[in-house]
Amino acid sequence: MEALDWIVLALFFLLMVFIGTWSFKQIKGTKDFFAAGGRMPWWLSGISHHMSGYSAAVFVAYAGVAYTHGFTLYVWWAVPVAIAVFVGALLIAPRWSRLRQKLNIESPMEYLSTRYNVPTQQLMAWSGVLLKLFDVGAKWAAIAVILNVFADVPIAVGIVVSGAISLFYAAIGGLWADAWTDFAQFVVQLVAGIAMFVIVAGKLGGLGSVTGIWEQLPPDHSKPFVGDYTIGFVLAYVVINFLSYNGGTWNLAQRYIAAPTGADARKAAIFSGLLYLFWPLILFFPMWAAPLFYENLADPTQSYSLMTMDLLPAGLIGLVLASMFAHTMAMTTSDANAITAVITRDIMPVISKKYRSLSRKASLRFARIVMIVFVGLTLLIALNANSFGGVLSLLITWFGALVGPISIPMLLGLMPAFKHSDSTAAIVSWVGGIVTFVLVKYVFVTGTALLVASPVLVSAILFIGIGLAKRGRPVRPEVEQLMEMLKADSALANTGTGAGHGMNSNG
């Protein structure tokens, strides 16, 4: 990296700090901190949802897949995500905003105590929070590796610097800071991605290379399904992504919760889905073309980084590095905000009564302390990643396995068709999904598609099946009332207050 690249990267970090400082003035209480006061514009919510949905892994692990397998990367990753988000726009996204309107929720776990019961809510909350510690820690370590490759910055320094800056704007500015930094990071990514696309296309002879490269690449690179990336694998990912991108990944649910109305949440989801459908065609083109520049790379995951350093002029290298930072920071800070919301709103009030009656100011102060502690712990995990060895990767794998079993009760619990699936169904489906994952991964040792799909399919079958078996029994009045509430937006939503009568409000 040259001096101009460092200047660009420094300006990027300063922009993040400025946004955090500005957002601080918008935060009056935890409702602003966790849900942007229910006032986030649909276009900002959509961009933030999109940016919070993937990290620097796109430029490393996914670049490796593009190098070795080609176009299938778009088919198995971008298309399933887009489909999942579009379907969620119709079925799920508006209900998150209505939960805030009607129940005054600030955390995606908060409504589960009404929908099921407190033990079920606590099971889902604790399992997600504990494993997310390691997931976020791994993301800090990943972005530090990229900084080390580009600029020879020591891993520990990269972890501390990126974590400290992210913690600063996230802890003082809450979800508003997350969303506006996501927007700024989206602009940086857009400029960097288009610059990379234009330069690579120019090196290959112009815009005709967009379709022409496939004749020069190995035949399999133009196929939609290659190797392990089969139709079954893609279908499995559609199911997993439906659960994850519509709220199973808690920080993505927050983007919908923050929308003023259900209609705004639906528009945000559609916008995010369109970005997932079209933007990767620009972003992935240099990755697909990489074998034409570097034959037989020993480590294909380095392909995008090598192209950046070899093809881009000074200044643009720093911009591309900033865009890589942007993705990981968008995920880590939004994860931190979501986890803090769950701890502050769902876990601590159950542990101690004193957290149920905190003043607005005290509740906000406590939320910031929780975020600082959580991010601090993830940074310690990242700094000691080598010490964890296989344990860290094991726990990350387990987090991936838990997404489905946790998401099934969360998302299907929002829909009237599954109102007979009670707390028993939720807990049994959670346990069944975990047991299935253990059996498929460690006993039967099957292919990737089955490993990804089986836990969530078993969870879904158990959750739905138990509900069907109980169809003859009356549903609890609270659940009937909840289903009725979620049918339409609140009359107060259009006033901008987003107020609700608050069945489960604690600050």
N, C-alpha and C positions, 0 to 999 in steps of 0.2 A: 504494500500500500504506500502511496506517495502522500505528500503533505495535503494535497487537495482532497484526497479520499478521507483523511483524518478529520479535515475541516467539515466535510459533508456529514460524517458520522457524528461529530460533536454537535453540529447544528440539529441533527435529528434528536439526539438526547435532550438538548436544551428545549426543543419544541415539546417533548413529552413532559418536562418539568413545568414549562409555562402552562400547558393545558391543565396539569394537576393543580397548579396554583389558582388558575381561573375557576376551575370546577369547585374548589374549596368554598367559594362564596355562594355556590348554589345549594350547598348541603346544610339543611336546618335540622334534620333528624334522620333516623334509620330508614324511613320511607324514601327519602332522597338518596341515601347512601346505597341502599340495596335495590331500589326499584325506580330510581330517577323521578320519584314523585308521581309516577304514572303519566309523565308528560313527554316521553321520548318520541320524536317524530318517526313516522313509519319508515322513511328512507334511511334515517340514521340507525334505527333498530335493525333494519335489513342488512346494512353494511356491517354493523357490529356483529350480527349473527354470523355473517359470512366470514369475517376476519377471525372470529373466535373459534371457527370450526376446524382449522388446521394450522400446523406449526411449521417450523423449519425442516421438519421431516420431508416435506414436499421437495426441498432442494437437495436433500441428501438421499434418504432411502428411496423415495419415489423417483428421483433422478436415476438411481441405479436400475430400477425396474424399467424405466423408459429406455435406458441404454441397452439392456439385455433383451427386452421383450417388445418394445415399441408401443404401438397405438393402444394395446390392450389396457394400458394404464388409465386412459381416459374412459374406457368402457367399464372397467371394474371399480374405479374410484369416483370420477366426476358424475357420470350418468346415474349410478345408484343414489348418490347423495341428492342430486337434483330431483329425482323421482320421489325420494323420501320426503323432501322438504315441500314439494308441490302437494303431495297427498296430505301431509301434515297441515298445510295451509287451509285445507277444507275441514279436517276433522279435529285437529288438536290446538293449533296456535291461538285461535280466538278464545278458547276456554281458559288459557293461562291469564290473559288480560281480564277476563270476567271474574276469575278467582280473586284478583286484586280488588276489582270493583266491589264485589259482593261480600268477600270475607276479609278484605283488607290484608291479604297475605303479602309478605315480602320475600319469603323463601319458597322454593319449589317443593320442599318437604312439608311445609306448614299445614297444608290442607289434609295431609294423610291422617292426622289425629281425628279429624271429623269424618273422613271417608271410611276409615277402618277403626283404629284405636291408637292410643299412645304407644303401647309396646311395639306394634307394627311399625309405626313412624320411627321409633328409636332404633329398631333393627336396621331399617333402611338407611337412616342417617349415620349411625356409627360405622357401619360397614363401608359406606362411601367415603366418609371423612378420613378414616384410618388409611385406606388404600390410596386415596388421592394425595396424601403426603408424599408417597414414593413416586407417584406418577408425575407430579409437578417438579419434584426434585430431579427426576430424570430429564425433564425439559430444560431446566437450568443448565445441567451438565451438557446437553446436546448443543445449546447455543454457544456455550463456552468453547466447545470443540471447533465449531465453525470459525469463531473469532481467532482461535489459535492457528487454524489453517491459513486464514487470510492474512493475519497481521502478527503471527508469532507471539500473541499475548498469552501469558501463562494461564492455564485452565482455571486455577483458583481465582486469579484476578478477574477473568471474564465472568465467572459465576457471581462474584461479589458486586462488580460494577453493574451488570445487567439487573441483578436482583435488587440492589439498593435503589436504582433509578425507578424501577417498576414499583417497588414498595412505596416510594415517596408519592408518586402520583395516584396510586391506587388507594393508599391509606388515607390521604387527605381529601381526595376527590370522589371516591366511591364509584358507582356505576356511571355517573356522568363523565368522570375522567376516563373510565374504561371506554365508553362509547366514542367520545371525541378523539381520544388517541387512536382508537380503531379506525376512525375516519381519516385522520392524518396518515396513519400507517397504510391505509388503503390507497391513498393518493401517491405515497412514496412507492408502494408496490406497483401501482399502475404505470407510473413513469419509468421505473426500472425495468419492468417486464416488457413494456412496449419497446424501450431502447434496445434491450437484448434481442427481442424478436426481429427488429429492423436490421440490426447489425449482422446477425446470423444469416438472415435471408439475403442481405446484400453480399455477404461472403460467398453464398451459394448460387449467386446469379440473379437475384431479384425475387419478386413475389411469386413467380412461377415455381420456385423451389418448394413452396408450401405443399404442393401436391407432387412435385417432381422428386422429392427426396426418397419417396417410397420405392421408386424404381432402382435407386442406388443402394438401398438398405437390404438386408437379408429378407427373403419372402415372408417369413413369419412375422416380421415387424409391422406389417400392414393388416394383420389378422386381428379381429376383435377378441378372440379367445385363444390363448396360447398357454401351454404347459399347465401349471396349477390354476391358472386363471380361466376356469371353465364357466359354462353357463350356470352350473350349480353354485359355484363360488360367487358369481355376480348376484344371483337371486338371494343367496344367503346375506350378502352385503346390503341388498335393498331392505331386508327385514331389520338387520342390525342398525342400519342408518336411520330407518324410520323411527326406531326407538331412541337412538342417540341424539339425532339432530332436532327432534321435536320436544326434547326435554329430559330424556334419560341422562344426557350430559347436562348437569344442572345449570351451568352458566349460559347455555343456549336457551333454556326455559326463561331465564331472567330477562332476556331481550324481548320476549313476548309479554312477560308480566309488566314490563315498563311501558308498553304501548298504551295510549289513552283508551282505546276501545278494542273490542274483538275484531272489528273491521280493519283497524290499523294494524293489528297483529297479523291478520291474514295478508295484507298488502306487504308487510315486512317480510313474511315468509316467501311470498311469490318473488319479491325482488332478490332475496338471498338465493333462491333456487335458480333464477335466471343467471345470476353471477356464477354459480357453480356449473351451469350448463355451458356457458359461452367463454368465460375468462380462461379456463384451463387450456382451451385450444390455442390461445396466445402464449400462455405461460409455459406449456409443455413443449412447444415447437422446438426451442433450442435443445431440450433434453432428448427429443426424438432424433435430432440431427447430430447429436454428439458423436456417434460412431463414425461419421464422415470426417470428423476432425481428429479423433483419437481412436485408433484401432487397437483392439485387444488390451484394454485397460485392465490392470491387475485388480483395481478397486473401482468398479463402475459408479459407486456412490460419490466419488470425487469428480465426476464428469462435469457437473454444472459449475462447481467452484473453479475447475481448471479453465473452462470456457470463459468465465467471468474475468479471471485474471489475465488470460491471454488475448482476448478479443476486445475488451472494453478499454476506453481511454481513462486517464486519471479523472477522478470525480465521480464517474459512473460506477467504478468499482465500489467506492464507498457507498453509493446509493443502493446498489444491489445488496451489499452487506447489510445496510440499514433495513432493506425490505425483508431480509431473512430474520433479522432481529425483530422486526415488526410482527411477524406471524407468531413467533414464540412468545413475545411479550403480551400479545393480544390474548393468547390462550392462558398463559400463567396468571395474569392479573385478573382476568374474568373468572378463572377457576378459583382464585383466592377470594374474590368477592362472593362467589356463590357458596363456597365452603364456610366463609365467615357468617353469611346469612343463616346457614343451617345450624351452625354452632350457637350463634347468638339468639336466634328465634325459636329453634326446635330442641336443642340439646340442653343448654344451660337452664332454661326455665323449668325443665323437668327435674334436673339435678338439685336445684335450689330455688326456693320460693322467692328469694330476694330479687331474682332476675325477672320476675313477672311484673313487678311494679316500679321499675326504674323510670325516672323522669326522661323526657325526650333528650335532654343534654347528656345525662348519665348513660343512657342507652347508646347514644352515638359514640361517646367516649369509650365505652366498653367494646363496641364493634370495632373501633380502630385498634384497640389493644389486641383483640383476638386476631385481627388480620396481621398485625406485626408479629405476633407469636407464631402464627401458622406459617407465614412466609419465611420467618427466621428458621423454623424447623426444616422446611423444604430446602433452604440454602445449606444447612448443615448436612442434610442427606446428600445433596449434590456435591459438596466439598469432599465427602467421604464415600463417593460412589464406588471407588475401587475396593474399599474395605468390605462393601456389601457383596461384591462379586456376583455370583449367580443368584443370590437372594434378591437383589434389586430387580433383576430381569424377571425373576419368578413372580414377585409381587405385582409388577407391571402387567404381566400376563394374567394374573388373577384379577386385576382391576378390569381388564378387558372382558374377562369372563363374567364379571359381576354386572356389567352394563345392562345386559339383557334381563337377568333375573330381577334387578332393581327396577328397571324401566317398565316391565310388564304391569305390575300393580300401580305404578305411578301414572302411566299414560292411559291404559285401558280403564283404570279407575275413574277417569274423567268422562267416560262415555256411558250413556244410559243403557246401552245394550248389555253392559256387563255389571249392572248395579247389584245383581245377586251374588257376585263374587265378593265375599266378605274378607275379614282379617285372616280367617283360616286359609282361604284360597291364596291370599297374598303371601303368607308365611310359607305354606307348603310349596307354592310355585318357586319362591326364592330358594328354599332348601333343595328342591328338585333340580333346579338349574345348576346349582353348585355341584351337587353330587354327579350330575351328568357330565359336567366339565371334567371332573376328576377321573371318572371312568374312561371317557373318550381320550383324554390326553395321556393318562398314566397307565391304564390297563389295556385298552384295546388299541391305542396308538393308531388312529385313523388319519385320513387325509385332512388337508387344511379346511376345505369347505365344510366337512362334517364337524370339525372341531369348532368352527365359528358358529355354525347354525344350530347344532344340537342343544346347547344349553338354553338358548332363547326359545327354541321350539318346544322343548319339554316344559319350560316355565309357562309358555302360553297355553299349552294343552292342559296343564294342571289348573291354571287360573280360570280358564274358560270352562273346563270340564266340571270343576267343583261348583262354579256358578250355575251351570245348567242343572246339576243335581239338586240345587237348592231353589229352583225356580218356583216351586210350589209354596215356599215359605215367605212370610211377609218381610219386606225390607225395612231396616231401621228408619224412623221418620227423618233423622238427620240426613241420611243418604238420599231419600226422596226429595227433600228440600234442596239439597245440593244440586241434584240433577236438574231440578226445575230452574234453579238460579242460573245455571250455565247455558240455558237456551238462548239468551239474548243479552245484549249490553245493558248496563244500568242507565237509567234516565239521567243520572248525575254525571255520567262519563263525559258527555259533550260540554259540560261546564268547565272541564279542565281540573276539577278537584279530585276526580277518581275516588271519591269517598265511598265507603261501604259501611254497613252497620257492624261489621267486625265480630264474627263469632269467636275468632281466635287471635285477637290483637293483643300484643304485649309490648307496646311501645310505638 
